[in-house]
């Protein structure tokens, strides 16, 4: 197989406002270690990602409302700077949705999976996902879409309390509104108040039955899919720690086999004809034993490096090789690896009483286990060959008193370029997407 560095550059695209997004850093390191020229669109020139030795160049995301025309102009400008076609990998939902919508206009500039233009938006839409699961028989929490505040309150009697409230298209939530994509609702009055903010949220409110948390209930699937419904790289993992506790993202995960989750993921991807990287979240219903699909993310999950084989291949490298016309090797190794997001794991440990302890029992990077049988651990931030992002993250995180790191970091990045017309270095701002018309049921 030709080396990865013989191919075109890669552009990692992220439009959200998370200054400590470790998934982007993981993708930079994965491709950069293989010799690929890696570019990234990020929220700020002060991001810890800009400190990585494996990042060739950073491009600051545009300010203001992200319209389709501004988004298109931005990607064309970056393409001009890069100087040759690049593999484009969205790292968040809104980026995946915008890229897919204008894919034909990017031909000749970027390499992308070929699939229906609206597919990422439709699978990320939580209302459409609930209907899709019902049609093809994949377990999904009982879901109601209230048509009034009174119906939202009445849902408490049908679904029980607490309920889970979700906005159908969370990427439309306005910045500074205080609205969260997912909220635990404990009273009927809370459900009413949320419904009354539907116009502000920009999409319908969903209310779901709350599946109880359990130490072995939360699972996820990552995979890269190409034509003929083939999954070239993927795996199932169990969430061992999360932040926020019991409801949030993966603070520590372990690659473990789960045939039920894997089969559901493969069947779902085949049904909709998905191409590219996906990240699916599941929770086990303790009463029935079934694994319910909670979310469909049409991009790499932040913990995607958990699923790395002994040769260092993961879903990001698989997509890069496939889109550049080279064979993707069969995975070597598998279950047994752990992934730890250090900052989130510390917070989760403080709340959950220190079990399980994620540090010191494994070795950073590598395959499932070393020669002594010890489980291998990959850390989100710490890497012996790339220390600067970890040190920057730690300084920001500790300096904020373990609170959300939303301020500017005073670190000088290397080779940072602006990404839009007349753009100074500006703080990130809200992205948006125009409302879409009603569509036919999601299927191939």
C-alpha positions as CSV (number, residue, x, y, z in Angstrom):
1,X,0.0,0.0,0.0
2,X,1.4,3.5,-0.9
3,X,2.2,5.7,2.1
4,X,-0.4,8.1,3.2
5,X,1.9,11.0,2.7
6,X,1.9,10.3,-1.1
7,X,-1.6,11.5,-1.3
8,X,-3.4,14.9,-1.1
9,X,-3.8,17.1,1.9
10,X,-6.7,16.8,4.3
11,X,-9.0,19.6,5.7
12,X,-10.7,19.0,9.1
13,X,-13.8,21.2,9.4
14,X,-15.4,22.3,12.6
15,X,-17.9,25.1,13.0
16,X,-19.1,24.7,16.6
17,X,-17.8,26.9,19.5
18,X,-16.1,24.3,21.6
19,X,-12.5,25.5,22.3
20,X,-11.5,22.1,23.8
21,X,-12.7,19.7,21.1
22,X,-10.3,16.7,21.5
23,X,-11.8,14.9,18.5
24,X,-10.3,17.5,16.1
25,X,-6.9,17.0,17.8
26,X,-7.2,13.2,17.4
27,X,-7.8,13.6,13.7
28,X,-4.9,16.0,13.3
29,X,-2.6,13.5,15.0
30,X,-4.0,10.4,13.2
31,X,-3.4,11.9,9.7
32,X,-0.3,13.9,10.6
33,X,1.6,11.0,12.1
34,X,1.0,9.2,8.7
35,X,2.7,12.1,6.9
36,X,-0.5,13.8,5.6
37,X,-0.5,17.6,5.2
38,X,-3.3,18.4,7.7
39,X,-5.3,21.7,7.6
40,X,-8.1,22.5,10.1
41,X,-10.9,25.0,10.3
42,X,-11.3,25.9,14.0
43,X,-13.1,28.5,16.2
44,X,-10.1,30.5,17.4
45,X,-6.4,31.1,16.7
46,X,-5.8,30.3,20.4
47,X,-7.2,26.7,20.2
48,X,-4.9,24.1,21.7
49,X,-5.2,22.3,18.4
50,X,-3.0,25.0,16.8
51,X,-0.2,23.9,19.0
52,X,0.0,20.4,17.5
53,X,3.2,19.6,15.7
54,X,1.1,17.6,13.2
55,X,-1.1,20.5,12.1
56,X,0.3,22.1,8.9
57,X,-2.1,25.1,8.9
58,X,-5.1,26.4,10.8
59,X,-7.9,28.5,9.3
60,X,-10.3,30.5,11.5
61,X,-14.0,29.9,11.0
62,X,-16.0,32.9,9.7
63,X,-17.9,35.2,12.0
64,X,-21.6,35.8,12.1
65,X,-24.4,33.7,10.8
66,X,-23.1,30.8,8.6
67,X,-25.1,31.1,5.4
68,X,-24.7,28.6,2.5
69,X,-23.1,31.3,0.3
70,X,-20.6,32.3,3.0
71,X,-19.8,28.7,3.8
72,X,-19.2,28.0,0.1
73,X,-16.9,31.1,-0.3
74,X,-15.0,30.1,2.8
75,X,-14.2,26.6,1.5
76,X,-13.2,28.0,-1.9
77,X,-10.8,30.5,-0.2
78,X,-9.3,27.7,1.9
79,X,-8.9,25.6,-1.3
80,X,-7.1,28.4,-2.9
81,X,-4.7,28.6,0.0
82,X,-4.1,24.8,0.0
83,X,-3.5,24.9,-3.7
84,X,-4.7,21.4,-4.6
85,X,-7.7,19.1,-4.0
86,X,-8.0,17.9,-0.4
87,X,-9.9,15.3,1.5
88,X,-12.6,17.1,3.5
89,X,-13.7,15.6,6.8
90,X,-16.4,17.4,8.9
91,X,-15.9,17.1,12.6
92,X,-19.3,18.2,13.9
93,X,-22.9,17.9,12.8
94,X,-23.4,21.4,11.4
95,X,-20.3,21.1,9.3
96,X,-21.4,17.7,7.9
97,X,-24.8,19.1,7.1
98,X,-23.5,22.2,5.3
99,X,-20.8,20.2,3.3
100,X,-23.3,17.6,2.1
101,X,-25.8,20.3,1.0
102,X,-23.2,22.0,-1.4
103,X,-21.2,18.9,-2.3
104,X,-21.7,19.3,-6.1
105,X,-20.3,22.9,-5.9
106,X,-17.2,21.5,-4.2
107,X,-16.3,19.1,-7.0
108,X,-12.7,19.4,-8.1
109,X,-11.8,21.1,-4.8
110,X,-12.5,18.5,-2.2
111,X,-12.9,14.7,-2.0
112,X,-16.1,13.7,-0.3
113,X,-18.3,10.5,0.1
114,X,-21.0,10.2,-2.5
115,X,-24.5,10.2,-1.0
116,X,-27.8,12.1,-1.1
117,X,-27.2,15.8,-0.3
118,X,-29.7,16.0,2.5
119,X,-28.8,12.6,4.2
120,X,-26.6,14.0,7.0
121,X,-29.3,16.6,8.0
122,X,-32.0,14.0,8.0
123,X,-30.2,11.4,10.1
124,X,-29.1,14.1,12.6
125,X,-32.7,15.3,12.9
126,X,-33.9,13.6,16.0
127,X,-37.6,13.7,15.0
128,X,-36.8,12.0,11.6
129,X,-34.6,9.5,13.4
130,X,-37.4,8.4,15.7
131,X,-39.6,7.8,12.8
132,X,-36.9,5.9,10.9
133,X,-36.3,3.6,13.8
134,X,-40.0,2.8,14.1
135,X,-40.2,2.0,10.4
136,X,-37.3,-0.4,10.2
137,X,-37.7,-2.0,13.7
138,X,-34.6,-0.6,15.5
139,X,-35.3,0.0,19.2
140,X,-35.7,3.7,20.1
141,X,-37.0,5.3,23.3
142,X,-40.8,6.1,23.2
143,X,-41.0,9.6,21.8
144,X,-43.7,12.2,21.6
145,X,-43.7,15.5,19.6
146,X,-46.2,17.8,21.4
147,X,-48.2,20.2,19.4
148,X,-49.0,22.5,22.4
149,X,-47.8,23.4,25.9
150,X,-50.7,21.3,27.2
151,X,-49.6,18.3,25.2
152,X,-46.1,18.7,26.5
153,X,-47.3,18.7,30.1
154,X,-49.6,15.7,29.4
155,X,-46.6,13.7,28.1
156,X,-45.4,13.3,31.7
157,X,-48.4,11.0,32.3
158,X,-47.6,8.9,29.2
159,X,-43.8,8.7,29.4
160,X,-43.3,9.0,33.1
161,X,-41.0,11.4,35.0
162,X,-38.3,12.2,34.6
163,X,-38.5,12.6,30.8
164,X,-35.8,13.5,28.3
165,X,-36.4,16.7,26.2
166,X,-34.5,17.1,22.9
167,X,-34.7,19.7,20.2
168,X,-35.2,18.0,16.8
169,X,-32.4,20.0,15.1
170,X,-30.0,21.1,17.9
171,X,-27.6,22.8,15.5
172,X,-30.2,25.6,15.1
173,X,-30.1,26.5,18.8
174,X,-29.2,30.2,19.1
175,X,-26.0,31.1,21.0
176,X,-26.6,32.6,24.4
177,X,-30.1,31.3,24.7
178,X,-29.3,28.9,27.5
179,X,-31.2,26.1,25.6
180,X,-29.4,22.8,25.6
181,X,-29.8,20.1,23.0
182,X,-30.8,17.6,25.6
183,X,-32.4,18.3,29.0
184,X,-33.8,16.0,31.7
185,X,-37.3,17.2,32.6
186,X,-38.5,16.4,36.1
187,X,-42.0,18.1,36.1
188,X,-44.8,18.7,33.7
189,X,-44.3,22.4,34.2
190,X,-40.7,22.2,33.0
191,X,-42.0,20.5,29.8
192,X,-44.5,23.3,29.3
193,X,-41.9,26.0,29.7
194,X,-39.5,24.3,27.2
195,X,-42.3,23.9,24.6
196,X,-43.0,27.7,24.9
197,X,-39.5,28.3,23.6
198,X,-39.9,26.2,20.4
199,X,-39.9,29.3,18.1
200,X,-36.7,30.5,19.7
201,X,-35.1,27.0,19.5
202,X,-35.8,26.8,15.7
203,X,-37.0,23.2,15.7
204,X,-39.7,21.1,17.3
205,X,-39.4,19.8,20.9
206,X,-39.3,16.0,21.4
207,X,-40.1,14.3,24.7
208,X,-38.7,10.8,25.3
209,X,-39.0,8.1,27.9
210,X,-35.9,8.2,30.1
211,X,-34.0,4.9,30.0
212,X,-32.4,4.4,33.4
213,X,-28.6,4.7,33.7
214,X,-26.6,1.6,34.5
215,X,-22.9,0.9,34.6
216,X,-23.1,-1.3,31.5
217,X,-25.9,0.4,29.7
218,X,-24.3,3.1,27.5
219,X,-22.7,2.0,24.3
220,X,-21.6,3.6,21.0
221,X,-20.6,2.5,17.5
222,X,-18.1,4.2,15.1
223,X,-17.7,3.1,11.5
224,X,-16.6,4.2,8.1
225,X,-18.9,3.1,5.3
226,X,-18.2,3.1,1.6
227,X,-20.2,1.8,-1.4
228,X,-22.2,-1.4,-1.4
229,X,-22.9,-0.8,2.3
230,X,-19.4,-2.0,3.4
231,X,-18.1,-1.0,6.8
232,X,-14.3,-0.8,6.2
233,X,-13.4,0.1,9.8
234,X,-15.5,0.2,12.9
235,X,-16.3,-1.1,16.3
236,X,-18.5,-1.0,19.4
237,X,-17.5,0.6,22.7
238,X,-18.9,0.9,26.2
239,X,-19.0,4.3,28.0
240,X,-17.4,3.8,31.4
241,X,-17.3,7.4,32.5
242,X,-19.2,10.4,31.1
243,X,-19.4,14.1,31.6
244,X,-21.8,15.3,32.7
245,X,-22.2,12.1,34.7
246,X,-24.7,9.6,33.3
247,X,-25.8,11.8,30.4
248,X,-22.8,13.4,28.7
249,X,-20.0,12.6,26.3
250,X,-17.5,9.8,26.8
251,X,-14.9,10.6,29.4
252,X,-13.6,7.1,29.4
253,X,-14.6,4.3,27.0
254,X,-13.5,0.8,26.3
255,X,-13.6,-1.1,23.0
256,X,-15.8,-4.1,23.7
257,X,-17.7,-6.4,21.3
258,X,-21.5,-6.0,21.3
259,X,-23.2,-8.0,18.4
260,X,-26.6,-6.4,19.0
261,X,-25.3,-2.8,18.7
262,X,-23.1,-3.7,15.7
263,X,-25.9,-5.4,13.8
264,X,-28.3,-2.5,14.5
265,X,-25.7,0.0,13.2
266,X,-25.0,-2.0,10.1
267,X,-28.7,-2.4,9.3
268,X,-29.4,1.3,9.8
269,X,-26.5,2.4,7.6
270,X,-27.5,0.0,4.9
271,X,-31.1,1.1,5.0
272,X,-30.4,4.8,4.4
273,X,-27.4,4.2,2.1
274,X,-25.0,6.1,4.4
275,X,-21.5,6.9,3.1
276,X,-18.7,8.2,5.3
277,X,-18.0,8.2,9.0
278,X,-20.8,7.9,11.6
279,X,-21.1,7.8,15.4
280,X,-24.1,6.2,17.0
281,X,-25.2,6.3,20.6
282,X,-27.1,3.5,22.3
283,X,-28.5,2.8,25.8
284,X,-29.7,-0.6,27.0
285,X,-33.2,-0.9,28.4
286,X,-32.7,-2.9,31.6
287,X,-36.3,-4.1,31.5
288,X,-36.2,-5.6,28.0
289,X,-32.5,-6.0,27.4
290,X,-32.8,-4.2,24.1
291,X,-30.3,-1.5,23.0
292,X,-32.1,1.7,22.0
293,X,-30.6,4.1,19.5
294,X,-30.4,7.6,21.0
295,X,-28.5,9.6,18.4
296,X,-27.1,9.4,14.9
297,X,-24.1,11.7,14.4
298,X,-23.0,12.0,10.7
299,X,-19.3,12.5,11.5
300,X,-16.5,11.2,13.7
301,X,-17.2,11.1,17.4
302,X,-14.7,12.8,19.7
303,X,-13.6,9.4,21.0
304,X,-13.1,7.8,17.6
305,X,-9.4,7.1,18.3
306,X,-10.6,4.3,20.7
307,X,-11.1,2.2,17.6
308,X,-7.5,2.2,16.4
309,X,-5.8,-1.0,15.3
310,X,-2.2,-2.1,15.9
311,X,-1.1,-0.4,12.7
312,X,-2.6,2.9,13.8
313,X,-5.6,2.8,11.4
314,X,-8.9,4.3,12.5
315,X,-12.1,5.6,10.7
316,X,-10.4,8.9,9.7
317,X,-7.5,7.2,8.1
318,X,-9.9,4.7,6.4
319,X,-11.9,7.6,4.9
320,X,-8.7,9.2,3.7
321,X,-7.4,6.1,2.0
322,X,-10.8,5.2,0.4
323,X,-11.4,8.7,-1.0
324,X,-7.9,8.9,-2.5
325,X,-8.5,5.6,-4.3
326,X,-6.3,3.4,-2.2
327,X,-7.2,0.1,-0.5
328,X,-8.0,0.1,3.2
329,X,-6.2,-2.7,5.0
330,X,-8.0,-5.2,7.1
331,X,-8.0,-4.1,10.8
332,X,-5.4,-5.8,12.9
333,X,-6.2,-6.1,16.6
334,X,-9.5,-5.0,18.2
335,X,-11.3,-4.9,21.5
336,X,-9.5,-4.2,24.7
337,X,-8.3,-0.6,24.1
338,X,-9.4,2.3,26.3
339,X,-9.8,6.0,25.6
340,X,-9.6,8.7,28.2
341,X,-10.5,12.4,27.9
342,X,-8.4,13.6,30.8
343,X,-10.3,16.8,31.7
344,X,-13.7,15.2,31.5
345,X,-12.6,12.1,33.3
346,X,-11.3,14.1,36.3
347,X,-14.6,15.9,36.7
348,X,-16.6,12.6,36.3
349,X,-14.4,11.0,39.0
350,X,-14.9,13.8,41.4
351,X,-18.7,13.2,41.2
352,X,-18.8,9.4,40.9
353,X,-16.4,8.6,43.7
354,X,-13.2,7.7,41.8
355,X,-14.3,4.5,40.1
356,X,-13.1,3.3,37.7
357,X,-9.7,5.0,37.8
358,X,-8.6,5.8,34.2
359,X,-5.0,6.8,34.7
360,X,-1.8,4.9,35.1
361,X,-3.0,1.4,34.2
362,X,-2.3,1.5,30.5
363,X,0.1,3.0,28.0
364,X,-0.6,5.9,25.6
365,X,-1.1,4.9,22.0
366,X,-0.8,1.5,20.3
367,X,-2.8,-1.7,20.0
368,X,-5.2,-3.5,22.3
369,X,-2.5,-4.8,24.7
370,X,1.3,-4.9,25.0
371,X,3.5,-7.9,25.3
372,X,2.8,-8.1,29.0
373,X,-1.0,-8.3,28.5
374,X,-1.6,-4.8,29.8
375,X,-4.5,-2.9,28.3
376,X,-3.5,-0.1,26.1
377,X,-4.9,3.4,26.7
378,X,-5.1,6.4,24.3
379,X,-5.5,9.8,25.9
380,X,-7.4,12.6,24.2
381,X,-4.8,15.2,25.0
382,X,-1.6,13.7,26.3
383,X,0.8,12.3,23.8
384,X,4.5,11.9,24.3
385,X,5.3,12.9,20.7
386,X,2.9,16.0,20.8
387,X,2.9,17.6,24.3
388,X,2.0,21.2,23.5
389,X,-1.8,20.7,23.0
390,X,-2.0,18.9,26.4
391,X,0.0,21.6,28.2
392,X,-2.1,24.3,26.6
393,X,-5.4,22.5,27.5
394,X,-4.3,21.9,31.1
395,X,-3.3,25.6,31.5
396,X,-6.6,26.8,30.2
397,X,-8.7,24.3,32.1
398,X,-7.0,24.7,35.4
399,X,-6.9,28.5,35.0
400,X,-10.7,28.6,34.7
401,X,-11.1,26.7,38.0
402,X,-12.4,23.6,36.2
403,X,-15.1,25.6,34.6
404,X,-16.0,25.8,30.9
405,X,-13.0,27.1,29.0
406,X,-14.7,29.7,26.8
407,X,-12.2,32.6,27.1
408,X,-9.3,33.3,24.8
409,X,-6.0,31.5,25.3
410,X,-2.9,33.6,25.2
411,X,-0.8,31.3,23.1
412,X,0.8,32.2,19.8
413,X,-0.2,29.6,17.2
414,X,1.9,28.7,14.2
415,X,0.7,29.5,10.6
416,X,-2.9,30.5,11.3
417,X,-4.8,31.8,8.3
418,X,-8.1,33.6,8.2
419,X,-10.9,31.7,6.4
420,X,-13.5,34.2,5.1
421,X,-13.9,37.5,3.4
422,X,-12.6,40.5,5.5
423,X,-12.2,38.3,8.6
424,X,-10.0,39.4,11.4
425,X,-9.3,37.0,14.2
426,X,-12.7,36.9,15.8
427,X,-14.5,34.9,18.5
428,X,-16.7,32.1,17.3
429,X,-20.3,32.8,16.6
430,X,-23.5,30.9,15.9
431,X,-24.0,28.8,13.0
432,X,-27.4,28.3,11.3
433,X,-29.2,26.5,8.6
434,X,-32.3,27.5,6.7
435,X,-35.5,25.6,7.6
436,X,-36.1,22.7,5.3
437,X,-39.4,21.6,3.7
438,X,-41.2,18.5,4.7
439,X,-39.7,15.4,3.1
440,X,-40.6,11.8,2.3
441,X,-39.7,9.1,4.8
442,X,-36.0,8.5,5.1
443,X,-35.0,5.4,3.2
444,X,-32.9,4.4,0.3
